Amino acid sequence: MNKLFKILKISAIAIIILAILSFLVVNRLKAQKTENEIIMSDGISLSTTVFIPKGKGKFPAVLVRTPYNKYAEEWMGQAFNLFRIAVVLQDVRGKHRSGGEYYPFINERRDGLETLRWIRKQPWSDGRVAGWGGSYVGYTQWAISDSLDFMTLLLTGAKLYDFVYPDSVFSLQTAGIWGFDNASDKLNGLNEDTVRRKLFTLPLISADDSAIKDVGFYNDWLLHEKYDTYWQQMDFRGKTKAPFLSMAGWYDLFLKTQIADFQAVEASGNDKGRLIIGPWAHGPLGEPNEFGGIEKSGDPKLIFKYVRRIMKGKKTKLSEPLKDSKYNLFIMERNEYVGSESWPPPETTSTSFYIGPEGYLNTEVPDGNGQLKYDYNPADPYPSFGGTALGKGVGPARQNANQTRKDQLVFKKKIIEEPLILLGPIDATIWLSSTSVCTDFFVLLQDEFPDGKIINIQEGGTKVKLKAGGPAKTSISVWATGYQINPGHTLRVVITSSWFPRFNRNLNNCEPIANTKNITTAEQSVWYGKETPSSISLPVFKPGNDKLN
């Protein structure tokens, strides 16, 4: 009996000690939340919430500057606080509780640097500040990238011109769905389907008035088609000397600029970055696909762990399923990562697939020479389904609805025995002519499944200015991919002259896009043969035994 009493007494003491420890830990870990108004040099007040770890000492900080309401990010305050890291959340100028006029992107460097100076003067700050966030929030990091100690760049870019005018073509869907919504005073934003219909409005500079109201920054984007001083003030590519983690998506609208951003930092001599490209897009997928789940594509919590370790001065290592290489590249439909120290990987060979009559697509130039034609009418543009757009139904999406259209050329190659693995940038060299001097051409890469389903892999296009007469050799960037086309599937290459509303339609009249509304139909010609060898260059990847299991 005495023995049992002793055991119960010891157990009771242990429970009391555990309760006290739990109370102390919970109170220690609970961050102190403060609301602050940081006054900028021009007198504008920016609403800022700060979570400070309890206890003595100074702490590193994570900064989040957002147009999407800082209160949506409050979870971070407690999450990072567990590891004695402060969190600073701020509404950007003109948004939510912050003062001033909202004009996206243009004020982020000035306001960001002044906010950094404020943080580093605080008694709780040890001076180290990391950036965190994706999309616009990622751009706010690039804007002050020369002054941050670490960056976490998620589906974002440093050079705004490449976001608005990739390969010289206006990102109409992004400008409409994101731009109009961010300019809206409505609590829940604008209806996306309504915005899509308004994007048919001509001239384009009136589309904002039709959908919502006159939007100054949308008008400015249209009026500055070329990379000029307007865009230079919002270009922060290659500015950082700090370590950074960059996460891109094969179907994301920032993909091309994000790769270019990474390479620019590399070229500057900063080798402290890591680039991850996964099967992600900027919105809900058009064709649901888990790509093996997070066990294959990676748990998002790895980002949080990476930031925590680097801000605490610990060694960082990317964990499985990643390869802890400079480039971590996911191959869709194979659903595993390849690690590489260079881009594209050394196991990738750029291989030309030539096009020809009757849907010819092969690695040998077809016999004879000739041209294939179709009519392009901007009043009935070729619809974009999914792809590197912003909104709902983006990323992989069914393309079957476009099969019967006449304004396209389709080339096919059946994959027979071995899978065709693509990993790297895709380019096309097409010999073109047109009845219009100014027009557009797009190249679409697709996977036709054995059941007839057609899924987009990647696409790209460009404006062309042609001389009258014979064909002109034209280069078209089709962006990059990591994708496996399996045996029994068919590789499809489609050439057309619009991809709308992802990009604005060229009206075939050589006029500036902002105010033109005169539509002209053009007869488009794609040439083939030994004298005009039109082809698409695919990044064919041959994995070594040590690269993929």
C-alpha positions as CSV (number, residue, x, y, z in Angstrom):
1,M,0.0,0.0,0.0
2,N,2.8,2.4,0.9
3,K,4.5,1.5,-2.4
4,L,1.4,2.3,-4.3
5,F,1.0,5.6,-2.4
6,K,4.6,6.5,-3.3
7,I,4.0,5.8,-7.0
8,L,0.8,7.9,-6.9
9,K,2.6,10.7,-5.1
10,I,5.4,10.7,-7.7
11,S,2.9,10.6,-10.6
12,A,1.0,13.5,-9.1
13,I,4.2,15.6,-8.7
14,A,5.1,14.7,-12.3
15,I,1.7,15.8,-13.6
16,I,2.0,19.1,-11.7
17,I,5.6,19.7,-13.0
18,L,4.4,18.9,-16.6
19,A,1.4,21.3,-16.2
20,I,3.7,24.1,-15.0
21,L,6.2,23.4,-17.8
22,S,3.4,23.4,-20.3
23,F,2.0,26.7,-18.9
24,L,5.5,28.3,-19.1
25,V,6.2,26.9,-22.6
26,V,2.8,28.1,-24.0
27,N,3.3,31.5,-22.5
28,R,6.8,31.7,-23.7
29,L,5.9,30.6,-27.2
30,K,2.9,32.9,-27.5
31,A,4.1,35.9,-29.5
32,Q,3.5,39.5,-28.4
33,K,1.3,41.1,-31.1
34,T,1.5,44.8,-31.7
35,E,-0.2,47.1,-34.2
36,N,2.0,49.8,-35.7
37,E,1.7,52.7,-38.2
38,I,5.0,53.2,-40.0
39,I,5.3,56.7,-41.4
40,M,7.0,56.9,-44.8
41,S,9.2,59.9,-45.8
42,D,6.4,61.4,-47.7
43,G,4.0,61.2,-44.7
44,I,2.0,58.1,-45.8
45,S,1.2,55.7,-43.0
46,L,1.6,51.9,-43.6
47,S,-0.4,49.6,-41.4
48,T,2.0,47.0,-39.9
49,T,1.4,44.1,-37.5
50,V,4.4,42.8,-35.6
51,F,4.7,39.5,-33.7
52,I,7.6,39.5,-31.3
53,P,8.8,36.4,-29.4
54,K,8.4,36.7,-25.7
55,G,11.5,36.7,-23.6
56,K,14.8,38.5,-23.5
57,G,17.2,38.9,-26.4
58,K,17.1,40.1,-30.0
59,F,15.5,38.2,-32.9
60,P,15.7,37.9,-36.6
61,A,12.6,38.8,-38.5
62,V,10.5,37.7,-41.5
63,L,8.9,40.5,-43.5
64,V,5.7,40.1,-45.5
65,R,4.5,43.1,-47.5
66,T,1.2,42.3,-49.2
67,P,-1.7,43.9,-51.1
68,Y,-4.0,41.0,-50.1
69,N,-4.6,42.0,-46.4
70,K,-1.9,41.4,-43.8
71,Y,-4.4,39.8,-41.4
72,A,-4.6,36.8,-43.8
73,E,-1.0,36.1,-42.9
74,E,-1.3,36.2,-39.1
75,W,-0.7,32.4,-38.8
76,M,2.9,33.1,-39.5
77,G,3.3,35.2,-36.4
78,Q,2.8,32.3,-34.1
79,A,4.4,29.7,-36.5
80,F,7.8,31.5,-36.7
81,N,7.6,32.6,-33.1
82,L,7.9,28.9,-32.1
83,F,11.5,29.3,-33.3
84,R,12.2,32.7,-31.8
85,I,11.7,34.6,-35.1
86,A,9.7,37.8,-35.3
87,V,7.2,38.4,-38.1
88,V,6.4,41.8,-39.6
89,L,3.2,41.9,-41.7
90,Q,2.4,45.1,-43.7
91,D,-0.4,46.2,-46.0
92,V,1.3,47.9,-49.0
93,R,0.5,51.5,-49.9
94,G,-3.1,52.2,-50.7
95,K,-4.4,48.7,-49.7
96,H,-6.6,47.8,-46.7
97,R,-5.5,49.8,-43.6
98,S,-2.5,51.5,-45.2
99,G,-2.7,55.1,-46.5
100,G,-1.8,56.5,-49.9
101,E,-2.9,55.7,-53.4
102,Y,-2.5,52.1,-54.7
103,Y,-0.5,51.8,-57.9
104,P,0.8,48.2,-58.1
105,F,4.6,47.5,-58.0
106,I,5.8,51.1,-58.4
107,N,6.2,52.1,-54.8
108,E,7.5,48.8,-53.4
109,R,11.2,49.6,-53.3
110,R,10.9,52.9,-51.6
111,D,8.4,51.7,-49.0
112,G,10.1,48.4,-48.5
113,L,13.5,50.0,-47.8
114,E,12.0,52.4,-45.3
115,T,10.2,49.5,-43.6
116,L,13.5,47.6,-43.4
117,R,15.2,50.6,-41.7
118,W,12.3,50.8,-39.2
119,I,12.6,47.0,-38.4
120,R,16.4,47.2,-37.8
121,K,16.0,50.1,-35.4
122,Q,13.6,48.2,-33.1
123,P,15.0,47.1,-29.7
124,W,13.9,43.5,-30.4
125,S,15.7,43.2,-33.8
126,D,19.1,41.6,-34.3
127,G,19.3,43.3,-37.7
128,R,18.6,40.2,-39.9
129,V,15.5,40.3,-42.0
130,A,14.2,37.7,-44.5
131,G,11.5,38.1,-47.1
132,W,8.6,35.7,-47.5
133,G,5.8,35.2,-49.9
134,G,4.6,34.5,-53.5
135,S,3.4,36.3,-56.5
136,Y,3.1,40.1,-55.7
137,V,4.5,39.4,-52.2
138,G,7.5,37.8,-53.9
139,Y,8.0,40.9,-56.0
140,T,8.1,43.1,-52.9
141,Q,11.1,41.0,-51.9
142,W,12.9,41.5,-55.2
143,A,12.3,45.2,-54.9
144,I,14.5,45.3,-51.8
145,S,16.6,42.2,-52.7
146,D,19.9,44.1,-52.2
147,S,19.0,44.7,-48.6
148,L,17.5,41.4,-47.4
149,D,19.4,38.7,-45.7
150,F,17.4,35.9,-47.3
151,M,14.5,35.6,-49.7
152,T,11.7,33.0,-50.2
153,L,10.4,33.6,-53.8
154,L,7.3,31.6,-54.6
155,L,5.8,31.8,-58.1
156,T,7.0,35.3,-58.7
157,G,9.4,37.5,-60.7
158,A,11.9,40.4,-60.5
159,K,11.3,42.0,-63.9
160,L,7.7,43.2,-64.2
161,Y,7.9,43.8,-68.0
162,D,8.4,40.0,-68.5
163,F,5.3,39.4,-66.4
164,V,3.1,41.8,-68.5
165,Y,4.8,41.3,-72.0
166,P,6.4,37.9,-72.1
167,D,8.0,37.4,-75.5
168,S,6.5,40.8,-76.6
169,V,2.9,39.7,-76.3
170,F,0.5,41.3,-73.9
171,S,-0.7,39.1,-71.0
172,L,-4.3,40.1,-71.4
173,Q,-5.9,37.5,-69.1
174,T,-3.6,38.4,-66.2
175,A,-4.0,42.1,-66.7
176,G,-7.8,41.7,-66.7
177,I,-8.4,39.1,-64.0
178,W,-5.7,40.3,-61.6
179,G,-5.5,44.0,-62.6
180,F,-9.2,44.7,-62.6
181,D,-9.8,42.7,-59.4
182,N,-7.0,44.6,-57.6
183,A,-8.5,47.9,-58.7
184,S,-11.9,46.9,-57.5
185,D,-13.6,48.3,-54.4
186,K,-15.8,45.2,-54.2
187,L,-15.3,43.1,-51.1
188,N,-15.1,39.8,-52.9
189,G,-13.6,41.1,-56.2
190,L,-15.0,40.8,-59.7
191,N,-16.6,37.8,-61.3
192,E,-14.0,36.1,-63.4
193,D,-16.3,35.0,-66.2
194,T,-17.6,38.6,-66.5
195,V,-14.0,39.8,-66.8
196,R,-13.2,37.2,-69.5
197,R,-16.1,38.5,-71.6
198,K,-15.0,42.1,-71.2
199,L,-11.6,41.2,-72.6
200,F,-13.1,41.0,-76.1
201,T,-13.7,44.8,-75.8
202,L,-12.0,47.0,-78.4
203,P,-10.0,49.1,-78.2
204,L,-8.2,47.3,-75.3
205,I,-7.7,50.5,-73.4
206,S,-11.5,50.6,-72.9
207,A,-11.8,47.1,-71.5
208,D,-11.2,48.4,-67.9
209,D,-14.0,51.0,-68.2
210,S,-16.3,48.3,-69.5
211,A,-15.6,45.9,-66.7
212,I,-15.1,48.1,-63.7
213,K,-13.8,51.7,-64.0
214,D,-10.9,53.6,-65.6
215,V,-7.8,51.8,-64.2
216,G,-4.7,54.0,-64.5
217,F,-2.0,51.3,-64.2
218,Y,-3.8,49.0,-66.8
219,N,-3.8,51.9,-69.2
220,D,-0.1,52.5,-68.6
221,W,0.7,48.9,-69.2
222,L,-1.0,49.1,-72.6
223,L,0.6,52.4,-73.6
224,H,4.1,51.1,-72.8
225,E,4.5,48.1,-75.2
226,K,8.2,48.4,-75.3
227,Y,10.7,48.0,-72.4
228,D,11.4,51.6,-71.6
229,T,12.1,53.8,-68.5
230,Y,8.6,53.1,-67.2
231,W,9.5,49.4,-66.8
232,Q,13.1,50.0,-65.9
233,Q,12.1,51.5,-62.5
234,M,10.3,48.1,-61.7
235,D,13.1,45.8,-62.8
236,F,15.2,44.3,-59.9
237,R,16.6,41.2,-61.7
238,G,20.0,40.0,-60.4
239,K,20.3,42.5,-57.5
240,T,20.7,40.2,-54.5
241,K,23.9,38.9,-52.9
242,A,21.9,37.0,-50.2
243,P,21.0,33.3,-50.2
244,F,17.5,32.6,-51.5
245,L,15.0,29.8,-52.3
246,S,13.0,30.2,-55.5
247,M,10.0,28.0,-56.2
248,A,8.5,28.0,-59.7
249,G,5.8,26.1,-61.5
250,W,6.0,24.5,-65.0
251,Y,2.5,25.9,-65.6
252,D,3.0,29.2,-63.8
253,L,2.9,32.6,-65.6
254,F,6.2,33.6,-63.9
255,L,8.0,30.5,-65.1
256,K,10.2,32.0,-67.8
257,T,11.0,35.2,-65.8
258,Q,11.8,33.1,-62.7
259,I,14.3,31.0,-64.5
260,A,15.9,34.2,-66.0
261,D,15.9,35.8,-62.5
262,F,17.8,32.8,-61.1
263,Q,20.3,32.7,-63.9
264,A,20.9,36.5,-63.6
265,V,21.8,36.0,-59.9
266,E,24.0,33.1,-60.8
267,A,25.8,35.2,-63.5
268,S,26.4,37.9,-60.9
269,G,28.5,35.4,-58.8
270,N,25.9,34.6,-56.2
271,D,25.8,30.8,-56.0
272,K,23.7,30.7,-52.8
273,G,20.4,30.1,-54.5
274,R,18.2,27.1,-55.0
275,L,15.6,26.8,-57.7
276,I,12.7,24.3,-57.5
277,I,10.4,23.9,-60.4
278,G,7.3,21.7,-59.6
279,P,4.0,20.9,-61.2
280,W,2.3,24.1,-60.1
281,A,0.2,26.8,-61.6
282,H,-1.2,30.2,-60.6
283,G,-4.7,29.0,-59.7
284,P,-6.9,25.8,-59.7
285,L,-6.0,23.3,-62.4
286,G,-8.2,22.8,-65.4
287,E,-7.5,19.1,-65.4
288,P,-7.1,17.9,-61.8
289,N,-3.8,16.0,-61.3
290,E,-2.0,15.4,-58.0
291,F,1.3,14.3,-59.8
292,G,1.9,11.7,-57.2
293,G,0.9,13.8,-54.2
294,I,3.1,15.7,-51.9
295,E,5.2,12.6,-51.3
296,K,6.4,13.0,-54.9
297,S,6.1,16.8,-55.6
298,G,7.2,17.9,-52.1
299,D,5.5,19.1,-48.9
300,P,5.0,22.9,-48.8
301,K,6.2,22.8,-45.2
302,L,9.7,22.4,-46.5
303,I,9.8,26.1,-47.4
304,F,9.0,27.0,-43.8
305,K,11.7,24.7,-42.4
306,Y,14.3,26.0,-44.9
307,V,13.6,29.6,-43.8
308,R,13.7,28.7,-40.1
309,R,17.0,26.9,-40.4
310,I,18.8,29.6,-42.4
311,M,17.5,32.4,-40.1
312,K,18.8,30.5,-37.1
313,G,22.2,30.1,-38.7
314,K,22.0,26.4,-39.2
315,K,23.0,24.4,-42.3
316,T,20.3,24.0,-44.8
317,K,19.6,21.0,-47.0
318,L,16.6,20.3,-49.2
319,S,15.0,17.0,-48.1
320,E,13.3,14.2,-50.1
321,P,11.7,14.1,-52.6
322,L,14.0,17.0,-53.6
323,K,17.7,16.3,-54.6
324,D,19.4,19.2,-52.7
325,S,20.9,20.5,-56.0
326,K,21.1,24.0,-57.4
327,Y,18.3,23.1,-59.8
328,N,15.5,20.7,-58.5
329,L,13.3,19.9,-61.5
330,F,10.1,17.8,-61.4
331,I,9.2,15.6,-64.3
332,M,5.4,15.5,-64.6
333,E,3.8,12.2,-65.6
334,R,6.9,10.5,-64.3
335,N,6.4,12.3,-61.0
336,E,9.9,12.6,-59.6
337,Y,12.6,15.2,-59.3
338,V,15.9,15.5,-61.1
339,G,18.8,17.3,-59.5
340,S,21.2,19.4,-61.6
341,E,23.9,21.9,-61.1
342,S,23.2,23.6,-64.4
343,W,20.3,24.6,-66.7
344,P,19.3,22.7,-68.7
345,P,20.7,19.5,-67.2
346,P,23.7,18.0,-69.0
347,E,21.6,14.9,-69.8
348,T,19.3,17.1,-71.9
349,T,19.9,17.3,-75.7
350,S,18.1,19.8,-77.8
351,T,16.6,17.7,-80.6
352,S,14.9,19.2,-83.7
353,F,11.6,17.7,-84.8
354,Y,10.7,18.9,-88.3
355,I,7.2,19.5,-89.5
356,G,5.7,18.7,-92.9
357,P,2.6,18.0,-94.9
358,E,-0.2,15.6,-93.6
359,G,0.8,16.2,-90.0
360,Y,4.4,15.1,-90.4
361,L,6.5,15.4,-87.2
362,N,9.9,13.7,-87.1
363,T,13.6,14.2,-86.5
364,E,14.4,14.1,-90.3
365,V,13.5,16.9,-92.7
366,P,10.6,15.9,-94.9
367,D,11.1,15.5,-98.7
368,G,10.2,18.4,-101.0
369,N,9.4,22.0,-100.1
370,G,6.1,23.7,-99.7
371,Q,3.8,25.7,-97.5
372,L,0.8,24.9,-95.3
373,K,-1.9,27.6,-94.9
374,Y,-4.7,28.7,-92.6
375,D,-6.8,31.8,-92.2
376,Y,-6.6,33.8,-89.0
377,N,-9.5,36.0,-88.1
378,P,-9.0,38.1,-84.9
379,A,-12.8,38.4,-84.5
380,D,-12.8,34.6,-83.7
381,P,-9.5,34.0,-81.8
382,Y,-8.2,30.6,-81.0
383,P,-9.3,29.9,-77.4
384,S,-6.7,29.4,-74.6
385,F,-7.6,26.6,-72.2
386,G,-5.3,26.3,-69.1
387,G,-1.6,27.0,-69.6
388,T,0.6,29.6,-68.0
389,A,-2.3,31.9,-67.2
390,L,-3.8,33.3,-64.0
391,G,-7.3,32.4,-62.8
392,K,-9.4,29.3,-62.6
393,G,-8.9,26.3,-64.9
394,V,-5.2,27.1,-65.5
395,G,-2.2,24.7,-65.9
396,P,-3.0,21.3,-67.5
397,A,-6.4,21.5,-69.2
398,R,-8.2,19.5,-72.0
399,Q,-7.7,20.9,-75.5
400,N,-10.2,18.7,-77.3
401,A,-12.7,21.5,-77.9
402,N,-10.2,23.1,-80.3
403,Q,-9.7,20.0,-82.5
404,T,-12.1,21.0,-85.2
405,R,-10.9,24.6,-85.6
406,K,-9.7,25.5,-89.1
407,D,-7.3,28.2,-87.9
408,Q,-4.5,25.9,-87.0
409,L,-1.9,23.4,-88.3
410,V,-1.5,20.1,-86.3
411,F,1.5,17.8,-86.4
412,K,1.8,14.5,-84.6
413,K,4.2,11.8,-83.6
414,K,3.2,8.5,-81.9
415,I,5.4,7.5,-78.9
416,I,6.0,3.8,-79.3
417,E,8.4,1.9,-77.1
418,E,10.3,4.3,-74.8
419,P,8.9,7.3,-73.0
420,L,9.8,10.7,-74.4
421,I,11.1,12.8,-71.5
422,L,11.4,16.6,-71.9
423,L,13.3,18.6,-69.5
424,G,14.4,22.1,-70.4
425,P,13.6,25.1,-72.6
426,I,11.6,24.5,-75.8
427,D,12.1,26.6,-79.0
428,A,10.7,26.6,-82.5
429,T,12.3,27.8,-85.7
430,I,9.5,28.4,-88.2
431,W,9.6,29.8,-91.7
432,L,6.6,32.1,-92.0
433,S,4.8,34.4,-94.4
434,S,1.5,36.2,-94.2
435,T,-0.8,38.5,-96.1
436,S,-0.5,40.8,-93.1
437,V,2.8,42.5,-92.4
438,C,2.2,42.5,-88.6
439,T,0.7,39.4,-87.0
440,D,1.2,36.7,-84.3
441,F,2.2,33.1,-84.3
442,F,1.9,30.6,-81.4
443,V,3.3,27.1,-81.0
444,L,1.5,24.7,-78.7
445,L,2.9,21.5,-77.4
446,Q,0.4,18.8,-76.3
447,D,0.0,15.2,-75.1
448,E,-2.7,13.1,-76.6
449,F,-3.6,10.2,-74.3
450,P,-4.6,6.7,-75.6
451,D,-8.2,7.5,-74.6
452,G,-8.2,10.6,-76.8
453,K,-7.8,13.2,-74.1
454,I,-5.5,16.0,-75.1
455,I,-3.6,17.9,-72.4
456,N,-1.4,21.0,-73.0
457,I,2.3,20.7,-72.1
458,Q,3.5,24.1,-72.9
459,E,3.0,27.0,-75.3
460,G,4.5,30.3,-76.5
461,G,4.2,32.9,-79.1
462,T,5.6,36.1,-80.5
463,K,4.8,39.1,-82.6
464,V,6.2,39.1,-86.1
465,K,6.8,41.8,-88.7
466,L,7.2,40.3,-92.1
467,K,8.3,41.7,-95.4
468,A,6.2,41.1,-98.5
469,G,7.3,38.2,-100.6
470,G,9.1,35.0,-99.5
471,P,9.1,33.3,-96.1
472,A,11.1,34.6,-93.1
473,K,12.9,32.5,-90.6
474,T,11.4,33.2,-87.2
475,S,12.3,32.0,-83.7
476,I,9.5,31.4,-81.2
477,S,10.1,30.6,-77.5
478,V,7.7,27.9,-76.2
479,W,9.0,28.3,-72.7
480,A,10.3,25.2,-70.7
481,T,8.8,22.0,-69.3
482,G,9.6,18.9,-67.3
483,Y,7.2,16.3,-68.8
484,Q,7.2,12.6,-69.7
485,I,5.1,11.5,-72.8
486,N,4.5,7.8,-72.2
487,P,4.4,5.0,-74.8
488,G,1.0,4.8,-76.5
489,H,0.6,8.6,-76.3
490,T,0.9,11.0,-79.2
491,L,3.0,14.1,-79.2
492,R,1.1,17.0,-80.8
493,V,2.5,20.3,-82.1
494,V,-0.1,23.0,-83.0
495,I,0.7,26.2,-84.8
496,T,-1.9,29.0,-84.8
497,S,-2.1,32.8,-84.5
498,S,-3.8,33.5,-81.2
499,W,-4.1,32.1,-77.7
500,F,-6.9,34.2,-76.3
501,P,-7.5,35.5,-73.7
502,R,-4.2,34.4,-72.2
503,F,-2.6,36.8,-74.7
504,N,-4.2,39.7,-76.5
505,R,-5.1,39.0,-80.2
506,N,-3.1,40.7,-82.9
507,L,-5.6,42.6,-85.2
508,N,-3.1,42.3,-88.1
509,N,-2.9,46.0,-88.6
510,C,0.5,47.1,-87.2
511,E,-1.2,49.7,-84.9
512,P,-0.3,50.2,-81.2
513,I,-2.4,47.7,-79.2
514,A,-3.9,50.2,-76.8
515,N,-6.2,52.0,-79.1
516,T,-6.6,49.9,-82.3
517,K,-9.9,48.3,-83.1
518,N,-9.6,47.7,-86.9
519,I,-9.7,43.9,-87.5
520,T,-8.1,42.4,-90.6
521,T,-8.2,38.7,-91.5
522,A,-4.8,37.3,-92.6
523,E,-3.8,34.2,-94.6
524,Q,-0.9,32.6,-92.7
525,S,1.7,30.3,-94.3
526,V,4.1,27.9,-92.6
527,W,6.8,26.6,-94.8
528,Y,8.6,23.2,-94.7
529,G,11.3,21.3,-96.5
530,K,15.1,21.4,-97.0
531,E,15.1,25.0,-98.1
532,T,12.8,26.1,-95.3
533,P,13.2,23.5,-92.5
534,S,10.6,24.5,-89.9
535,S,11.1,22.7,-86.7
536,I,10.5,22.6,-83.0
537,S,13.5,21.9,-80.7
538,L,12.6,19.7,-77.8
539,P,14.8,19.2,-74.7
540,V,15.1,15.4,-74.8
541,F,16.3,14.1,-71.4
542,K,18.1,10.7,-71.1
543,P,18.4,10.0,-67.4
544,G,21.4,8.3,-66.0
545,N,21.0,5.4,-63.5
546,D,22.1,7.7,-60.7
547,K,19.6,10.5,-61.6
548,L,16.2,8.7,-61.6
549,N,15.3,5.6,-59.8
